[in-house]
């Protein structure tokens, strides 16, 4: 093998290893992403009554990676931002591109730097205050996140990072109120972790309904099929979760029957 071929081979190996390391999210990186997001969510001003603790979604992360690999500094088509577990929902999206490798904490803080221009309950009117990245991060119901990175060769800003948030935030007409203001956690439907609400079955169903119901019109022939809570995967999740809770009651019941889904 001549020197040029050897150099080319080494370069290809290095690029491949670099790409793999940059794309994959290990457990520590996932923890960093969640900690950075939840820090922003629990330190909102004014404080939030209904801010859910953000958790990781492998499905959203997979979608984010597919989007990042396109190397386009543009939002993914809405129909490609969707998860099916634990319920079916569309997702919002934040994008970051840079000329140097940037850690996830710094990326989230960069998006969140828009909070200096955010005034709860007020809009700029002319759109001069750009706060959409921040409001997506602190959107109360957006409790699932998945992120990915990709190195885009031959571009001015090759380090491409992307997070998807489910259900989506920045709902038209509500952008200036990403959460309900008031004493922290007072609107939680279960327990609280610091200043963040913990997800439970009731909250899950209500978020499922309130996220999709506003999108349904009287002209929808298959309106029920568009309700997240009506999808079979979601029905199975709800029934299974009920049975899990029923199996843990104390003292052990002699007549506890297993719940099954009833299509009525």
C-alpha positions in Angstrom: 0.0 0.0 0.0 1.5 3.4 -1.0 1.6 6.3 1.4 -1.3 8.2 -0.2 -3.6 5.1 0.1 -2.5 4.6 3.7 -3.3 8.2 4.6 -6.7 8.0 2.8 -7.5 4.8 4.7 -6.6 6.3 8.0 -8.6 9.4 7.3 -11.7 7.3 6.5 -11.3 5.3 9.7 -10.9 8.4 11.8 -14.0 10.0 10.2 -16.0 6.9 10.8 -15.0 6.7 14.5 -15.6 10.4 14.9 -19.1 10.1 13.4 -20.0 7.2 15.6 -18.8 9.0 18.8 -20.7 12.2 17.8 -24.0 10.5 17.0 -24.5 8.1 19.9 -25.9 9.2 23.2 -24.6 7.2 26.1 -26.3 7.1 29.5 -24.2 9.9 31.0 -24.9 12.1 27.9 -28.6 11.5 28.3 -28.5 12.4 32.0 -26.7 15.7 31.0 -29.4 16.5 28.4 -32.2 15.8 30.9 -30.5 17.7 33.8 -29.9 20.7 31.5 -33.6 20.8 30.4 -35.1 20.2 33.8 -32.9 22.9 35.3 -34.4 25.4 32.9 -37.9 24.0 33.6 -37.6 24.3 37.4 -36.1 27.8 37.4 -38.7 29.5 35.2 -39.9 33.0 36.2 -42.6 33.3 37.2 -42.7 29.8 38.8 -44.9 27.1 37.2 -47.8 25.3 38.8 -47.9 22.5 36.2 -44.4 21.9 34.9 -43.7 18.3 34.3 -40.3 16.7 34.8 -38.8 15.9 31.4 -37.9 12.3 30.6 -36.0 10.6 27.7 -37.7 9.1 24.7 -35.6 6.6 22.6 -38.1 7.0 19.8 -37.8 10.8 19.7 -34.0 10.4 19.8 -34.1 8.0 16.8 -36.2 10.5 14.9 -33.8 13.3 15.8 -30.9 11.4 14.5 -32.6 10.7 11.2 -33.3 14.4 10.9 -29.8 15.4 11.9 -28.3 13.1 9.2 -30.0 15.2 6.6 -27.6 18.1 7.4 -30.2 20.7 6.7 -30.6 23.7 8.9 -34.4 23.6 8.7 -37.1 22.1 10.8 -38.1 18.5 10.0 -41.5 18.2 8.3 -44.1 17.9 10.9 -45.3 14.4 9.8 -41.7 13.1 10.5 -41.8 14.3 14.0 -44.0 11.7 15.6 -43.8 9.1 18.4 -46.1 6.1 19.0 -45.0 5.2 22.5 -46.2 5.5 25.2 -48.8 7.4 23.2 -49.0 8.8 19.7 -48.1 12.4 19.5 -46.4 15.0 17.3 -43.2 16.6 18.5 -41.6 20.0 18.5 -38.0 20.6 17.6 -34.9 22.7 18.5 -31.9 22.8 16.1 -28.3 23.9 16.8 -25.3 24.1 14.3 -21.8 25.2 15.1 -18.2 25.2 13.8 -16.9 23.4 16.8 -18.0 20.5 18.9 -20.3 21.8 21.7 -21.5 19.9 24.8 -25.2 19.3 25.4 -25.3 21.5 28.4 -23.9 24.5 26.5 -26.3 23.7 23.6 -29.4 23.8 25.9 -28.1 26.9 27.6 -27.7 28.5 24.2 -31.3 27.9 23.3 -32.4 29.0 26.8 -30.5 32.3 26.5 -33.6 33.6 24.7 -35.3 33.8 28.1 -33.8 37.3 28.5 -36.3 38.4 25.9 -39.2 36.3 27.3 -41.9 38.1 29.2 -44.6 35.8 30.5 -48.0 36.6 29.1 -46.7 39.1 26.6 -45.9 39.0 22.9 -43.7 41.3 20.9 -46.5 41.8 18.4 -44.1 42.3 15.5 -42.2 39.1 16.2 -39.0 40.9 17.1 -38.4 38.9 20.3 -37.2 35.4 19.3 -38.0 33.1 22.2 -39.3 29.9 20.5 -36.4 27.7 21.5 -36.7 28.7 25.1 -40.5 28.4 25.2 -40.2 24.9 23.7 -37.8 23.9 26.5 -40.1 25.1 29.2 -43.4 24.1 27.6 -45.2 22.4 30.6 -46.7 19.4 28.7 -43.6 18.7 26.6 -42.4 16.0 29.0 -40.5 13.7 26.6 -37.3 14.6 24.8 -34.9 12.8 22.5 -31.7 14.4 21.1 -29.0 13.4 18.6 -25.9 14.8 16.9 -24.4 14.4 13.5 -21.2 15.6 11.9 -22.0 17.0 8.5 -18.8 16.9 6.4 -18.0 19.8 4.0 -20.3 22.4 5.6 -19.3 25.6 7.3 -21.0 24.5 10.5 -20.6 20.8 10.5 -21.6 20.0 14.1 -25.4 19.5 13.9 -27.4 18.9 17.1 -31.1 18.4 17.3 -33.7 17.7 20.0 -37.4 16.8 19.6 -40.0 17.4 22.3 -43.2 15.5 22.7 -46.0 16.6 22.8 -45.0 19.7 21.0 -44.8 23.2 22.5 -45.3 26.6 20.9 -49.0 26.0 20.2 -50.3 28.9 18.1 -51.9 31.5 20.3 -50.4 30.2 23.5 -46.7 30.8 22.8 -46.5 33.5 25.5 -47.9 31.2 28.2 -45.9 27.9 28.0 -47.1 27.0 31.5 -49.5 28.2 34.1 -47.9 30.6 36.5 -48.3 30.3 40.3 -46.8 28.4 43.2 -44.6 25.5 42.0 -46.3 22.1 41.7 -49.8 23.2 43.0 -51.4 21.9 39.8 -49.6 18.5 39.8 -51.9 15.5 39.5 -49.6 13.3 41.5 -46.4 13.9 43.5 -43.7 16.5 42.9 -40.0 16.2 42.4 -38.5 19.5 43.5 -40.4 22.1 41.5 -41.5 19.7 38.8 -44.6 17.5 38.5 -44.1 13.7 38.2 -46.1 12.0 35.5 -48.9 9.6 36.4 -51.7 7.8 34.6 -54.3 10.5 34.9 -51.8 13.2 33.8 -50.8 11.0 30.9 -54.4 10.6 29.7 -55.2 14.3 30.1 -52.1 15.4 28.2 -52.9 12.9 25.5 -56.4 14.4 25.1 -55.6 18.1 25.4 -52.7 17.8 23.0 -54.8 16.3 20.2 -58.4 17.4 20.8 -57.7 21.0 19.6 -56.6 19.6 16.3 -59.9 17.8 15.6 -62.6 19.5 13.6 -66.1 18.4 12.8 -65.0 17.7 9.2 -62.7 14.9 10.3 -64.2 11.6 9.1 -61.7 9.7 11.2 -61.7 12.1 14.2 -61.6 9.4 16.8 -58.6 7.8 15.1 -56.7 11.1 15.6 -57.2 11.1 19.3 -54.0 9.9 20.9 -55.8 8.1 23.6 -57.8 6.1 21.1 -54.8 4.5 19.4 -54.3 0.8 20.3 -50.8 1.3 21.5 -52.0 3.9 24.0 -55.0 1.8 25.0 -52.7 -1.2 25.7 -50.4 1.1 27.8 -53.3 2.4 29.9 -54.7 -1.1 30.5 -51.3 -2.6 31.3 -50.5 0.3 33.7 -53.9 -0.2 35.5 -53.1 -3.9 35.9 -49.6 -3.1 37.2 -51.1 -0.9 39.9 -53.8 -3.4 40.7 -51.2 -6.2 41.2 -49.4 -4.2 43.9 -52.3 -3.6 46.3 -51.9 -4.6 50.0 -53.3 -6.9 51.4 -53.3 -9.2 48.4 -57.0 -9.5 47.2 -58.6 -12.8 46.5 -61.0 -11.5 43.8 -59.0 -9.0 41.8 -59.6 -9.6 38.1 -57.3 -8.6 35.2 -58.6 -5.6 33.3 -58.9 -6.0 29.5 -59.6 -3.4 26.9 -63.2 -2.9 25.9 -64.0 -1.3 22.5 -67.3 0.4 23.1 
